[in-house]
Amino acid sequence: MNGRIASGRLATPLLFAALACSNGANGVPDSGAPDTGGTGGTGGTGGSTGVACDQAANGDPCAHNGDTCGPLDGYGCNKICIAGAWKVSCINPPTCATSVVQQGGHCDPSLNLICGPFEINSRCGMVSVMASCVDSFGWAYHLPCDPDCESLGETDCKTYQGCAWAVPCNDPNLPPVAPRCIDFPPRIGLCNSAGCGPGMTCVGVALNPNDISSGDCTSAGAAAGFCDPLATAPPALSAE
């Protein structure tokens, strides 16, 4: 009997141990699936976000290297994403001078600037006029009348804007032409009498565009033309 009683008491603890192994915490049965641990964080976006190109300033973060916006040439700001940051390069449009520009002064004709109005003393009187950049010859004023500068001597010529004292350079391919007062800017390019009007002919000259009164085209020269009355125009070069 003692052997049977001892055997029954041992069976009871073993049963509870088996139940404990098959249950989870607080006696809730396990699902039987292995424990995978926590899910962890979602992690960063890896630089997938940044400031929009049209709103970005230089150095702002950007999402995709190589993204770009803005003009590739001309005026304005071009932006490109390099190494996760916006790089901004700007070319500002040129601005006009606020004071009177110097007639014949240096300017860049490719900018197509027309500036003013400026108050100047001219053969048209005191006038408010615009100025533009003329190829090779610099700033020139747009006068509201024909200034008839050709009638002036050197001293009076230099008094008025819109007139200029011109000294042609020595050129073996052109007839000698005496210095004179001309409307500024001079007629540029190869001579064409069609632009001179009735009873006039074009006389070809070479001028220094940086200083048309110098008579020296060693450093720079430009073809131009004077309009002279037919009776006083110098003879054409001989064809021989």
C-alpha positions in Angstrom: 0.0 0.0 0.0 2.8 2.4 0.9 4.3 2.0 -2.5 1.0 2.8 -4.3 0.3 5.9 -2.1 3.8 7.3 -2.8 3.3 6.7 -6.5 0.0 8.7 -6.5 1.6 11.7 -4.6 4.5 12.0 -7.1 2.1 12.1 -10.1 0.3 15.2 -8.9 3.4 17.6 -8.9 4.5 16.3 -12.3 1.0 17.2 -13.8 1.2 20.8 -12.5 4.7 21.2 -13.8 3.6 20.1 -17.3 0.7 22.6 -17.2 3.0 25.4 -16.2 5.3 24.7 -19.1 2.4 24.7 -21.6 1.0 28.1 -20.4 2.4 31.6 -20.9 2.6 34.4 -18.3 -0.3 34.5 -15.9 -1.5 31.1 -17.1 -2.4 32.2 -20.6 -1.7 29.4 -23.1 1.1 30.0 -25.6 0.5 30.1 -29.3 3.3 27.8 -30.0 5.1 30.3 -32.3 8.7 31.2 -31.5 9.4 34.6 -29.8 10.5 37.1 -32.5 11.2 39.9 -30.1 10.1 43.6 -30.5 9.4 45.3 -33.8 11.9 48.1 -33.2 11.7 51.6 -34.6 10.8 52.5 -38.2 14.2 54.1 -38.9 14.9 57.4 -40.8 13.9 58.2 -44.3 17.4 58.1 -45.6 17.3 61.7 -46.8 14.2 61.2 -48.9 12.9 64.7 -47.9 14.2 68.2 -48.4 13.3 71.7 -49.2 11.5 72.1 -52.6 13.7 73.5 -55.3 11.6 76.7 -55.9 11.7 77.5 -52.2 15.3 76.5 -51.5 18.1 78.8 -50.4 21.8 78.0 -50.8 22.7 75.2 -48.4 19.2 73.9 -47.7 18.8 70.1 -47.7 17.6 68.4 -50.9 16.2 65.0 -51.5 17.8 63.8 -54.8 21.2 64.6 -56.1 21.1 66.1 -59.6 17.7 67.7 -59.2 17.7 71.2 -60.6 15.5 74.2 -61.4 15.9 77.7 -62.7 17.4 79.1 -65.9 20.4 77.3 -67.3 21.6 80.5 -69.0 20.6 84.2 -68.9 19.5 86.1 -65.8 18.1 84.5 -62.7 19.1 81.8 -60.1 19.9 78.2 -61.0 19.7 75.6 -58.3 21.1 72.1 -58.2 21.1 69.4 -55.6 24.7 68.3 -54.8 25.6 66.0 -51.9 22.3 66.5 -50.2 22.3 70.3 -50.3 21.1 72.9 -52.7 23.7 75.0 -54.5 22.4 78.3 -55.8 24.1 80.3 -58.5 22.6 83.7 -59.6 23.3 86.1 -62.5 21.6 89.4 -61.8 20.4 91.5 -64.8 22.5 94.7 -65.5 21.1 97.9 -64.2 21.3 101.4 -65.7 23.3 104.2 -64.4 21.3 106.8 -62.4 23.5 109.7 -63.5 24.2 111.0 -67.0 26.3 108.5 -68.9 29.4 109.7 -70.8 28.8 109.9 -74.5 31.1 107.3 -76.1 31.8 105.7 -72.7 32.4 102.0 -72.5 29.4 99.7 -72.4 28.5 96.1 -73.4 26.2 96.2 -76.5 25.2 92.5 -75.9 23.2 93.7 -72.9 20.8 95.7 -75.1 20.4 98.4 -72.3 18.4 101.5 -73.0 18.8 103.9 -70.0 17.4 107.2 -68.9 15.9 109.6 -69.3 18.8 112.0 -68.8 18.8 115.8 -69.0 21.4 116.9 -71.5 22.5 120.0 -73.4 22.2 119.4 -77.1 21.7 121.2 -80.4 18.0 120.4 -79.8 18.2 122.4 -76.6 18.0 121.0 -73.1 16.2 117.8 -73.6 15.3 114.7 -71.6 16.5 111.7 -73.6 17.3 108.0 -73.4 20.8 106.5 -74.1 21.7 103.2 -75.6 24.9 101.2 -76.1 26.0 101.4 -79.8 28.2 98.6 -81.2 31.9 99.6 -80.9 31.3 103.3 -80.1 29.8 103.2 -76.6 26.9 105.2 -75.1 24.9 107.4 -77.4 21.9 109.6 -76.8 18.7 109.5 -78.8 18.1 113.1 -79.8 14.6 114.4 -80.8 15.9 116.4 -83.7 18.7 116.4 -86.4 21.5 118.2 -84.5 23.3 119.3 -87.7 26.6 118.9 -86.0 28.5 119.1 -89.3 28.2 122.9 -89.3 30.2 123.3 -86.1 33.8 123.9 -85.5 35.9 121.9 -83.0 35.3 124.0 -80.0 31.5 124.3 -80.4 31.3 120.6 -81.4 32.6 119.5 -78.0 30.0 121.7 -76.2 27.0 119.6 -77.2 26.0 116.0 -76.4 25.0 114.3 -79.6 28.0 115.8 -81.5 31.5 114.6 -81.7 34.8 115.8 -83.2 36.0 113.0 -85.4 39.6 112.6 -86.7 39.8 109.8 -89.3 42.8 107.4 -89.1 45.3 107.2 -91.9 44.3 104.2 -94.1 46.0 103.5 -97.4 42.8 102.0 -98.8 40.8 105.1 -98.1 41.0 108.7 -99.4 42.3 111.3 -96.9 39.4 113.0 -95.1 39.8 116.1 -92.9 38.6 116.1 -89.3 35.1 117.3 -88.7 32.2 117.5 -86.3 29.7 114.7 -86.8 26.5 113.5 -85.4 27.2 110.9 -82.8 27.3 107.9 -83.2 28.8 107.8 -86.6 27.4 105.7 -89.4 29.0 102.3 -88.8 30.1 99.8 -91.4 30.9 100.0 -95.1 30.0 103.2 -96.8 26.5 103.4 -98.4 25.4 106.6 -100.1 21.8 105.4 -100.1 21.7 106.4 -96.4 23.0 110.0 -97.0 20.1 111.6 -98.8 19.7 113.6 -102.0 22.8 115.4 -103.3 25.0 113.6 -100.8 27.6 110.8 -101.0 29.2 108.6 -98.5 32.9 108.9 -97.8 34.4 105.9 -96.1 36.7 106.5 -93.1 38.4 104.5 -90.3 37.9 105.7 -86.7 39.2 104.6 -83.4 35.9 103.5 -81.6 37.5 104.1 -78.2 38.4 107.7 -79.0 37.1 109.0 -82.4 39.1 112.2 -82.0 42.5 110.5 -81.7 43.1 109.8 -85.4 45.0 106.7 -84.3 43.7 103.2 -85.1 46.8 101.3 -84.0 45.0 99.6 -81.1 41.5 99.6 -82.5 39.7 100.6 -85.7 36.2 100.6 -87.1 34.8 101.3 -90.6 32.5 104.3 -90.7 31.1 106.7 -93.2 30.7 110.5 -93.5 28.0 112.0 -95.7 29.4 114.9 -97.8 27.8 117.0 -100.5 28.7 115.6 -103.9 30.5 118.9 -104.9 32.9 118.7 -102.0 33.4 115.0 -101.6 37.0 113.9 -102.1 37.6 112.0 -105.3 37.3 108.3 -105.3 40.4 106.1 -105.5 41.6 105.3 -108.9 40.9 101.8 -110.1 44.4 101.5 -111.5 
